[in-house]
Amino acid sequence: MHIAVAGNIGSGKTTLTKLLAKHFKWETDFDNADDNPYLTDFYEDMQQWSFNLQIYFLNVRFNKQLEIHQSSRNVIQDRTIYEDAYIFAPNLHSMGLMSTRDFENYFTLFSMINSLIEAPDLLIYLRASVPTLVGQIQKRGREYENSIRIDYLKRLNERYEAWISSYHMGKLLIIDVDKNNFSEKPEDLSEVISKVQAELNGIF
C-alpha cells in the first residue's frame, strides 16, 4: 500500500509522515532536502538552477515510486512526483525562472515517466494559508529557506489548490492545517488518524 503526503513548503508533510508511520507501523520515504545538491544554489539563483533542480527531483522521485510499487511494503511518502510537475516546475516557468524550452523538455520527460508509474492508494493533502506556512518555516529554521519570498509561497498555494481540485488518480484526504495542529495537539492528531483510517477501510 502506498500513502503519500502532499503540501506546500512548511505545511507539515514530514511531521505528519512520521506521526502516521509510527501509528500505523508503516515504512517511511522522506523528501530529504539536506541531500539535494542543487537546493542551496537554487534559492540563491532560481533562474540559473531551476531546470537542474527539477530534473534532479524527477529522477529521485521516479526511482522511489518504482521501489515502492515493486515491493510488498506499506509505505508513506513525504511529497509526490506530481507536485513537481503540476506545481513547482510550471510555477517557475510562469515566473520567468525556467525557460519555455526547458519546461517543455521537463514536462515531456515527466509525461513519459507518468505513464510508467502507479498513483498512491491514498493522497493526503495538507492545506495551509501563507501565514501558517511562514510561521512553520521560521520555526524549523532551515538556512536555505530564509530567502523564500511570500509571493512565491502564495503562487505555490494557488497551484496546489488548482491541482487538488482536479485530482482524480485515487483517494484524496484534505487536512486543514490552519485548524488542525496535529504536530502539537494529540486530539488533532487523533482526528487525522481517524480520517485516514476511514479512507483506508475503503481501499482494502
C-alpha positions as CSV (number, residue, x, y, z in Angstrom):
1,M,0.0,0.0,0.0
2,H,1.2,3.5,-0.9
3,I,0.2,6.5,1.1
4,A,1.5,10.0,0.0
5,V,1.5,13.3,1.8
6,A,1.4,16.4,-0.3
7,G,1.5,20.1,0.5
8,N,3.3,23.4,0.2
9,I,6.7,24.2,1.8
10,G,6.2,24.3,5.6
11,S,2.8,22.6,5.6
12,G,4.0,19.8,7.9
13,K,4.5,16.9,5.5
14,T,7.5,15.4,7.2
15,T,5.9,15.7,10.6
16,L,2.7,14.0,9.6
17,T,4.6,11.3,7.7
18,K,6.5,10.4,10.9
19,L,3.4,10.5,13.1
20,L,1.3,8.4,10.8
21,A,4.1,5.9,10.2
22,K,4.5,5.5,13.9
23,H,0.8,4.9,14.5
24,F,0.1,2.6,11.6
25,K,3.6,0.9,11.6
26,W,4.3,1.9,8.0
27,E,7.7,2.4,6.4
28,T,8.7,5.9,5.5
29,D,10.0,7.5,2.4
30,F,11.2,11.1,3.0
31,D,11.9,14.0,0.8
32,N,15.4,14.6,2.2
33,A,16.2,18.2,1.2
34,D,19.6,18.0,3.0
35,D,20.9,15.5,0.4
36,N,19.8,17.7,-2.5
37,P,23.0,19.1,-4.2
38,Y,21.0,21.9,-6.0
39,L,18.7,23.3,-3.4
40,T,21.0,26.0,-1.8
41,D,22.1,27.2,-5.3
42,F,18.5,27.3,-6.4
43,Y,17.3,29.5,-3.6
44,E,20.2,31.9,-4.3
45,D,19.7,32.0,-8.1
46,M,16.4,30.4,-9.1
47,Q,16.7,31.2,-12.8
48,Q,20.0,29.5,-13.3
49,W,19.3,26.4,-11.3
50,S,15.6,25.7,-11.8
51,F,15.9,23.2,-14.6
52,N,18.7,21.3,-12.8
53,L,16.7,21.2,-9.6
54,Q,13.5,19.8,-11.2
55,I,15.4,17.2,-13.2
56,Y,17.1,16.0,-10.0
57,F,13.7,15.8,-8.2
58,L,12.1,13.9,-11.2
59,N,14.9,11.4,-11.2
60,V,14.8,10.8,-7.4
61,R,11.0,10.6,-7.2
62,F,10.7,8.3,-10.2
63,N,13.1,5.8,-8.7
64,K,11.4,6.0,-5.3
65,Q,8.0,5.4,-6.9
66,L,9.2,2.3,-8.7
67,E,10.7,1.0,-5.5
68,I,7.5,1.4,-3.5
69,H,5.3,-0.3,-6.1
70,Q,7.7,-3.1,-6.8
71,S,7.7,-4.0,-3.1
72,S,5.1,-5.5,-0.8
73,R,5.6,-3.0,1.9
74,N,3.2,-0.4,3.3
75,V,4.9,2.9,2.7
76,I,4.0,6.5,3.5
77,Q,5.8,9.0,1.2
78,D,6.8,12.6,2.0
79,R,5.8,14.6,-1.2
80,T,4.9,13.2,-4.6
81,I,6.3,13.3,-8.1
82,Y,3.1,15.1,-9.2
83,E,3.8,18.2,-7.2
84,D,7.0,18.9,-9.1
85,A,5.3,18.5,-12.5
86,Y,2.0,20.3,-11.8
87,I,3.1,22.9,-9.2
88,F,6.8,23.7,-8.9
89,A,8.0,23.4,-12.5
90,P,5.0,25.3,-14.1
91,N,5.3,27.9,-11.3
92,L,9.0,28.5,-12.1
93,H,8.1,28.8,-15.8
94,S,5.3,31.3,-15.3
95,M,7.6,33.4,-13.1
96,G,10.2,33.5,-15.9
97,L,12.6,31.4,-13.8
98,M,12.6,28.5,-16.2
99,S,12.7,28.9,-20.0
100,T,9.9,27.6,-22.2
101,R,12.4,25.3,-23.9
102,D,13.5,23.8,-20.5
103,F,9.9,23.5,-19.2
104,E,8.7,21.7,-22.3
105,N,11.7,19.4,-22.1
106,Y,11.0,18.7,-18.5
107,F,7.3,18.1,-18.9
108,T,7.7,15.8,-21.9
109,L,10.1,13.7,-19.7
110,F,7.6,13.7,-16.8
111,S,4.7,12.6,-19.1
112,M,6.7,9.6,-20.3
113,I,7.6,8.7,-16.7
114,N,4.0,9.2,-15.5
115,S,2.8,6.6,-18.0
116,L,5.0,4.1,-16.2
117,I,4.1,4.6,-12.6
118,E,1.0,4.0,-10.4
119,A,-0.6,6.7,-8.3
120,P,-0.7,6.4,-4.5
121,D,-3.6,4.4,-2.9
122,L,-4.3,7.5,-0.8
123,L,-3.1,11.1,-1.2
124,I,-3.2,13.3,1.9
125,Y,-3.1,17.0,1.1
126,L,-2.1,19.4,3.8
127,R,-3.9,22.7,3.1
128,A,-2.3,25.8,4.8
129,S,-2.6,29.5,4.5
130,V,0.6,31.5,3.7
131,P,0.9,32.9,7.3
132,T,0.8,29.4,8.6
133,L,3.4,28.3,6.1
134,V,5.7,31.2,7.0
135,G,5.3,30.5,10.7
136,Q,6.3,26.9,10.4
137,I,9.2,27.6,8.0
138,Q,10.6,30.1,10.5
139,K,10.1,27.7,13.4
140,R,12.2,24.9,11.8
141,G,15.0,27.4,10.8
142,R,16.5,25.9,7.7
143,E,19.1,28.4,6.4
144,Y,18.4,27.8,2.7
145,E,14.7,28.6,3.3
146,N,15.4,32.1,4.7
147,S,15.2,33.7,1.3
148,I,11.8,32.2,0.3
149,R,9.5,35.1,-0.7
150,I,5.9,35.4,0.4
151,D,4.7,35.8,-3.2
152,Y,6.5,32.6,-4.1
153,L,4.6,30.7,-1.4
154,K,1.3,32.3,-2.5
155,R,1.8,31.3,-6.1
156,L,2.5,27.7,-5.0
157,N,-0.6,27.6,-2.8
158,E,-2.7,28.7,-5.8
159,R,-1.3,25.9,-7.9
160,Y,-1.7,23.4,-5.2
161,E,-5.4,24.3,-4.9
162,A,-5.9,24.1,-8.7
163,W,-4.2,20.7,-8.8
164,I,-6.1,19.2,-5.8
165,S,-9.4,20.5,-7.2
166,S,-8.9,18.3,-10.3
167,Y,-7.1,15.4,-8.7
168,H,-8.7,12.1,-9.8
169,M,-6.0,9.5,-9.7
170,G,-7.0,7.9,-6.4
171,K,-8.4,8.5,-3.0
172,L,-7.9,12.0,-1.5
173,L,-8.0,13.3,2.0
174,I,-7.6,17.0,2.7
175,I,-6.4,18.2,6.1
176,D,-6.7,22.0,7.0
177,V,-3.5,22.8,8.8
178,D,-4.8,26.2,9.9
179,K,-7.4,24.4,12.0
180,N,-5.6,21.2,12.8
181,N,-2.3,21.4,14.8
182,F,-1.5,17.7,14.6
183,S,2.2,18.3,15.4
184,E,1.4,19.7,18.9
185,K,-2.1,18.6,19.9
186,P,-2.8,14.9,20.4
187,E,-6.5,15.4,19.9
188,D,-5.9,16.9,16.5
189,L,-3.6,14.1,15.5
190,S,-6.3,11.6,16.6
191,E,-8.8,13.3,14.3
192,V,-6.4,12.9,11.4
193,I,-5.7,9.3,12.2
194,S,-9.5,8.6,12.3
195,K,-10.0,10.2,8.9
196,V,-7.1,8.3,7.4
197,Q,-8.4,5.0,8.9
198,A,-11.8,5.7,7.3
199,E,-10.2,6.2,3.9
200,L,-8.1,3.1,4.3
201,N,-11.2,1.0,5.0
202,G,-12.4,1.8,1.5
203,I,-9.1,0.7,0.0
204,F,-9.0,-2.9,1.4
